[in-house]
Amino acid sequence: LDLITDDWRGLHRSRFPIVMEFPCNVEGPIKPESEHRSKIPIASAANLTYYLDMDPAEGGQVGQVIRYTYDDVRAIYVAPSYGSWLAMMAQALESKWYVLCTAHQCIVPARLAR
């Protein structure tokens, strides 16, 4: 939790923060134009970040997990909560859809692991 809080604070203290661009294309109950401070980064990779959405659109839940991809400026609803997202990730690891990439010390889709 401390790392998540530090990342969020760091993004908003930075002179050039890497944050979501709005308006963006959305899939699910996500506001296309929203204050980026209402998004808390919880995981990231080269071109995407998972966020807790603290200001969802109608039909969404505070704390829902969304995935933002920088290449196509798109936010996609992933899970209703951090707990359910974590359970989905655990299931993906158990089923070997995702594996640990020791070369980069991160979790990647099995098809990309070397």
Contacts in CASP RR format, 6 or more apart in sequence:
PFRMAT RR
TARGET T0000
AUTHOR 0000-0000-0000
METHOD contacts of the structure
MODEL  1
LDLITDDWRGLHRSRFPIVMEFPCNVEGPIKPESEHRSKIPIASAANLTY
YLDMDPAEGGQVGQVIRYTYDDVRAIYVAPSYGSWLAMMAQALESKWYVL
CTAHQCIVPARLAR
4 40 0 8 1.000
4 41 0 8 1.000
4 42 0 8 1.000
7 41 0 8 1.000
8 40 0 8 1.000
8 41 0 8 1.000
10 17 0 8 1.000
11 17 0 8 1.000
11 18 0 8 1.000
11 19 0 8 1.000
11 41 0 8 1.000
12 37 0 8 1.000
19 36 0 8 1.000
19 39 0 8 1.000
20 34 0 8 1.000
20 36 0 8 1.000
20 39 0 8 1.000
20 49 0 8 1.000
20 51 0 8 1.000
20 68 0 8 1.000
20 75 0 8 1.000
21 73 0 8 1.000
22 32 0 8 1.000
22 33 0 8 1.000
22 34 0 8 1.000
22 36 0 8 1.000
23 32 0 8 1.000
23 33 0 8 1.000
24 32 0 8 1.000
24 68 0 8 1.000
24 73 0 8 1.000
24 74 0 8 1.000
24 75 0 8 1.000
25 32 0 8 1.000
25 72 0 8 1.000
25 73 0 8 1.000
25 74 0 8 1.000
25 75 0 8 1.000
26 32 0 8 1.000
26 57 0 8 1.000
26 74 0 8 1.000
26 75 0 8 1.000
26 76 0 8 1.000
27 74 0 8 1.000
27 75 0 8 1.000
27 76 0 8 1.000
27 77 0 8 1.000
28 57 0 8 1.000
28 60 0 8 1.000
28 76 0 8 1.000
28 77 0 8 1.000
29 56 0 8 1.000
29 57 0 8 1.000
29 58 0 8 1.000
29 59 0 8 1.000
29 60 0 8 1.000
29 61 0 8 1.000
29 64 0 8 1.000
29 77 0 8 1.000
30 53 0 8 1.000
30 56 0 8 1.000
30 57 0 8 1.000
30 66 0 8 1.000
30 75 0 8 1.000
30 76 0 8 1.000
30 77 0 8 1.000
31 55 0 8 1.000
31 56 0 8 1.000
31 57 0 8 1.000
34 55 0 8 1.000
35 55 0 8 1.000
38 53 0 8 1.000
38 54 0 8 1.000
38 55 0 8 1.000
39 51 0 8 1.000
39 52 0 8 1.000
39 53 0 8 1.000
39 54 0 8 1.000
39 55 0 8 1.000
39 66 0 8 1.000
39 68 0 8 1.000
40 51 0 8 1.000
40 52 0 8 1.000
40 54 0 8 1.000
41 49 0 8 1.000
41 50 0 8 1.000
41 51 0 8 1.000
42 50 0 8 1.000
42 51 0 8 1.000
42 52 0 8 1.000
42 65 0 8 1.000
42 82 0 8 1.000
43 49 0 8 1.000
43 50 0 8 1.000
44 50 0 8 1.000
45 106 0 8 1.000
47 69 0 8 1.000
47 70 0 8 1.000
47 71 0 8 1.000
48 67 0 8 1.000
48 68 0 8 1.000
48 69 0 8 1.000
48 70 0 8 1.000
49 67 0 8 1.000
49 68 0 8 1.000
49 70 0 8 1.000
50 65 0 8 1.000
50 66 0 8 1.000
50 67 0 8 1.000
50 68 0 8 1.000
50 78 0 8 1.000
50 85 0 8 1.000
51 65 0 8 1.000
51 66 0 8 1.000
51 67 0 8 1.000
51 68 0 8 1.000
52 63 0 8 1.000
52 64 0 8 1.000
52 65 0 8 1.000
52 82 0 8 1.000
53 62 0 8 1.000
53 63 0 8 1.000
53 64 0 8 1.000
53 65 0 8 1.000
53 66 0 8 1.000
54 62 0 8 1.000
54 63 0 8 1.000
55 62 0 8 1.000
56 62 0 8 1.000
56 63 0 8 1.000
56 64 0 8 1.000
60 77 0 8 1.000
60 80 0 8 1.000
61 80 0 8 1.000
61 81 0 8 1.000
63 81 0 8 1.000
63 82 0 8 1.000
64 77 0 8 1.000
64 78 0 8 1.000
64 79 0 8 1.000
64 80 0 8 1.000
64 81 0 8 1.000
65 77 0 8 1.000
65 78 0 8 1.000
65 79 0 8 1.000
65 80 0 8 1.000
65 81 0 8 1.000
65 82 0 8 1.000
65 84 0 8 1.000
65 85 0 8 1.000
66 75 0 8 1.000
66 76 0 8 1.000
66 77 0 8 1.000
66 78 0 8 1.000
67 75 0 8 1.000
67 76 0 8 1.000
67 78 0 8 1.000
68 74 0 8 1.000
68 75 0 8 1.000
68 76 0 8 1.000
69 76 0 8 1.000
78 85 0 8 1.000
78 88 0 8 1.000
79 85 0 8 1.000
79 88 0 8 1.000
89 98 0 8 1.000
89 107 0 8 1.000
92 98 0 8 1.000
93 99 0 8 1.000
93 107 0 8 1.000
96 110 0 8 1.000
97 109 0 8 1.000
97 110 0 8 1.000
98 107 0 8 1.000
98 108 0 8 1.000
98 109 0 8 1.000
98 110 0 8 1.000
99 107 0 8 1.000
99 108 0 8 1.000
99 110 0 8 1.000
99 113 0 8 1.000
100 106 0 8 1.000
100 107 0 8 1.000
101 107 0 8 1.000
101 108 0 8 1.000
101 112 0 8 1.000
101 113 0 8 1.000
101 114 0 8 1.000
103 114 0 8 1.000
END
